[in-house]
Amino acid sequence: MALSTGADWDLLGRLIDGHNHHHGPTHSLGFAVAAGLGVWSWGRWRQWTRASRAGLLAGLAWLSHGLVDYVSCDTSLPFGPMLLWPLSRRHWIAPFPIFLETSRALTWAAVRQNVLAMAWETALLLPILVILWRMKNARPA
């Protein structure tokens, strides 16, 4: 879960220089590959038996954030994540969003909006997770 939220580390850039860096390279395939390679390298160094699998899952977890942002409502520039960085600096946004917009403000209205967005995401994604969990744990007939 920590890796899937790692893409939002770019929000800290505003604290440094006051500019919006959200949806930049951290939301990209390039950073997903870097995260996967980092976990794979760590696993190899720690002599994990499944370092390759851990690296692949880490990269997919990181990339999942950018993909969710791609299908989310976004009304703040730049619209959508920079999914294909470093191959492209283009920001991508789905024409028909699935997920609700989240707010980065510190107000009760923002908290309400974010709770509503989290509830909607959970309602959509939890059934998929349950189905995958059951498939994984299903015993062969």
C-alpha positions as CSV (number, residue, x, y, z in Angstrom):
1,M,0.0,0.0,0.0
2,A,2.9,2.4,0.7
3,L,4.2,1.9,-2.8
4,S,0.8,2.6,-4.4
5,T,0.7,6.0,-2.6
6,G,4.4,6.7,-3.3
7,A,3.5,8.6,-6.5
8,D,2.0,11.4,-4.3
9,W,5.3,12.2,-2.8
10,D,5.4,14.9,-5.4
11,L,2.9,16.9,-3.3
12,L,5.8,17.7,-1.0
13,G,7.4,19.7,-3.7
14,R,4.9,22.5,-3.0
15,L,6.4,22.8,0.5
16,I,9.8,23.3,-1.0
17,D,9.2,25.8,-3.8
18,G,5.5,26.7,-3.7
19,H,4.8,25.2,-7.1
20,N,2.5,22.4,-8.0
21,H,4.4,19.3,-9.0
22,H,1.5,16.9,-8.7
23,H,0.8,14.4,-11.5
24,G,4.4,14.7,-12.7
25,P,7.0,12.0,-13.3
26,T,6.3,10.3,-10.0
27,H,3.0,9.1,-11.5
28,S,4.7,7.4,-14.4
29,L,5.8,4.2,-15.9
30,G,9.4,5.3,-15.4
31,F,9.0,5.7,-11.6
32,A,7.1,2.4,-11.5
33,V,10.0,0.6,-13.2
34,A,12.4,2.4,-10.7
35,A,10.3,1.2,-7.7
36,G,10.2,-2.3,-9.1
37,L,14.0,-2.4,-9.7
38,G,14.6,-0.9,-6.3
39,V,12.6,-3.6,-4.5
40,W,14.1,-6.3,-6.6
41,S,17.6,-5.0,-5.8
42,W,16.8,-4.8,-2.1
43,G,15.4,-8.4,-2.3
44,R,18.4,-9.7,-4.1
45,W,20.7,-8.1,-1.5
46,R,18.6,-9.6,1.3
47,Q,18.6,-12.9,-0.5
48,W,14.9,-13.2,-0.9
49,T,13.8,-16.3,-2.7
50,R,11.1,-14.3,-4.6
51,A,12.9,-11.0,-5.2
52,S,11.7,-10.9,-8.8
53,R,8.1,-11.4,-7.8
54,A,8.4,-8.7,-5.1
55,G,9.9,-6.3,-7.6
56,L,7.2,-6.9,-10.2
57,L,4.5,-6.4,-7.6
58,A,6.1,-3.2,-6.3
59,G,6.3,-1.8,-9.8
60,L,2.6,-2.7,-10.4
61,A,1.6,-1.2,-7.1
62,W,3.4,2.1,-8.0
63,L,1.9,2.1,-11.5
64,S,-1.6,1.5,-10.1
65,H,-1.7,4.9,-8.6
66,G,-1.1,6.6,-11.9
67,L,-3.7,4.5,-13.6
68,V,-6.3,5.3,-10.9
69,D,-5.5,9.0,-11.3
70,Y,-5.9,8.6,-15.1
71,V,-9.5,7.5,-14.6
72,S,-10.2,10.0,-11.9
73,C,-12.0,13.4,-12.2
74,D,-9.3,16.1,-12.2
75,T,-10.1,19.9,-12.2
76,S,-6.6,21.1,-11.2
77,L,-3.9,21.8,-13.8
78,P,-2.1,19.8,-15.0
79,F,-5.1,17.5,-15.9
80,G,-4.1,13.9,-15.3
81,P,-0.8,12.1,-14.6
82,M,2.3,12.0,-16.8
83,L,1.9,8.3,-17.3
84,L,4.5,7.6,-20.0
85,W,7.4,9.7,-18.6
86,P,10.3,9.6,-19.5
87,L,9.1,8.6,-23.0
88,S,6.6,11.5,-23.0
89,R,5.9,14.6,-21.0
90,R,2.2,14.5,-21.9
91,H,-0.4,14.4,-19.2
92,W,-3.1,11.8,-19.7
93,I,-6.7,12.0,-18.5
94,A,-9.6,9.6,-19.3
95,P,-12.5,11.2,-21.2
96,F,-15.0,9.6,-18.9
97,P,-13.7,9.5,-15.3
98,I,-14.7,6.6,-13.0
99,F,-13.4,8.0,-9.7
100,L,-14.4,11.2,-7.9
101,E,-12.1,14.2,-7.5
102,T,-10.2,14.6,-4.2
103,S,-9.3,17.8,-2.6
104,R,-5.9,19.0,-1.3
105,A,-7.4,21.7,0.9
106,L,-7.5,21.6,4.7
107,T,-11.2,22.3,5.2
108,W,-14.2,20.3,6.4
109,A,-15.7,20.5,2.9
110,A,-12.5,18.9,1.6
111,V,-12.5,16.2,4.2
112,R,-16.1,15.4,3.3
113,Q,-15.3,15.3,-0.4
114,N,-12.3,13.0,0.2
115,V,-14.3,10.6,2.4
116,L,-16.9,10.4,-0.2
117,A,-14.3,9.7,-2.9
118,M,-12.7,7.0,-0.7
119,A,-16.1,5.4,-0.1
120,W,-16.8,5.4,-3.9
121,E,-13.3,3.9,-4.7
122,T,-13.8,1.2,-2.0
123,A,-17.3,0.4,-3.3
124,L,-15.9,-0.1,-6.8
125,L,-12.6,-1.9,-6.0
126,L,-13.5,-4.0,-3.0
127,P,-15.6,-6.5,-4.9
128,I,-12.7,-7.0,-7.4
129,L,-10.3,-7.6,-4.5
130,V,-12.7,-10.1,-2.9
131,I,-13.1,-12.0,-6.2
132,L,-9.3,-12.1,-6.8
133,W,-8.8,-13.3,-3.2
134,R,-11.3,-16.0,-3.6
135,M,-9.8,-17.1,-6.9
136,K,-6.4,-17.2,-5.3
137,N,-7.6,-19.3,-2.4
138,A,-9.9,-21.6,-4.4
139,R,-9.0,-25.2,-4.1
140,P,-8.8,-27.2,-7.3
141,A,-11.7,-29.6,-7.8
